[in-house]
Amino acid sequence: MKTAQSILLKPIITEKSTTLREAQNVLTFKVAPDANRIEIRRAVEVLFDVKVDSVRVLKTTSKIKKVGRSIGRTSEGRKAYVKLKAGEKLPPIFEGV
């Protein structure tokens, strides 16, 4: 049995995610590679005590990054965009970020 903490790995705080959070009430998370939409929905509802409207999940592929002479790759993973129901308040940890 997966726990909510093992499904939601960390929140993604970028300019795009901040704009989505303020305009459309959407939270962005890096999630476990084997988590599905239902598990992500339940994890967000349990951890943050909010009602979820929809969940969109996408796979991020690795990209080649060059720094000087060395060449490396970014990590792969999955992202989830979680839209909260209308009237739901954002969790306090996302306010003021």
CORHU-V385460 format. One record per pair of residues at least 12 apart in sequence whose ideal C-beta (glycine too) atoms are under 10 Angstrom apart, sorted by the first residue. I is the first residue (numbers start at 1). J is the second residue. Records with the same first field share a line. If there is no record, write none. Layout:
I->J, J
This chain:
2->32, 34, 35, 39, 42, 43
3->43, 46, 47
4->39, 40, 42, 43, 44, 45, 46, 47, 48
5->43, 46, 47
6->31, 32, 35, 39, 43
7->29, 31, 32, 34, 35, 36, 39, 40, 41, 42, 43, 44, 46, 47, 80
8->27, 29, 30, 31, 32, 35, 39, 40, 43, 44, 46, 47, 48, 80, 82
9->29, 30, 31, 32, 33, 35, 77, 78, 80
10->29, 30, 31
11->27, 28, 29, 30, 91, 93, 94, 97
12->27, 28, 29, 30, 31, 79, 80, 81
13->28, 94, 97
14->28
16->28
17->29, 79, 81, 94, 97
18->94, 97
20->81, 83
21->84, 90, 94, 95, 97
22->90, 94
24->81, 83, 84
25->50, 53, 82, 83, 84, 85, 86, 87, 88, 89, 90
26->53, 54, 56, 81, 82, 83, 84
27->44, 48, 50, 52, 55, 80, 81, 82, 83, 84, 90, 91, 94
28->56, 79, 80, 81, 82, 94
29->43, 44, 55, 57, 78, 79, 80, 81, 82
30->60, 75, 77, 78, 79, 80
31->43, 44, 55, 57, 77, 78, 79, 80, 82
32->77, 78, 80
33->59, 76, 77, 78
34->78
35->57, 78, 80
36->55, 57
37->52, 54, 55, 56, 57, 80, 82
38->55
39->55, 80
40->52, 55, 56, 57, 78, 80, 81, 82
41->53, 54, 55, 80, 82
43->80, 82
44->80, 82, 84, 91
45->82, 84
47->91, 93
48->82, 84, 88, 89, 90, 91, 92, 93, 94
49->88, 89, 91
50->82, 84, 85, 88, 89, 90, 91
51->84, 85, 86, 87, 88
52->82, 83, 84, 85, 88
53->82, 83, 84, 85, 86, 88
54->81, 82, 83, 84, 85
55->80, 81, 82, 83
56->79, 80, 81, 82, 83
57->78, 79, 80, 81, 82
58->77, 78, 79, 80, 81
59->76, 77, 78, 79
60->74, 75, 76, 77, 78, 79
61->73, 74, 76, 77
62->74, 75, 76, 77
63->75, 76
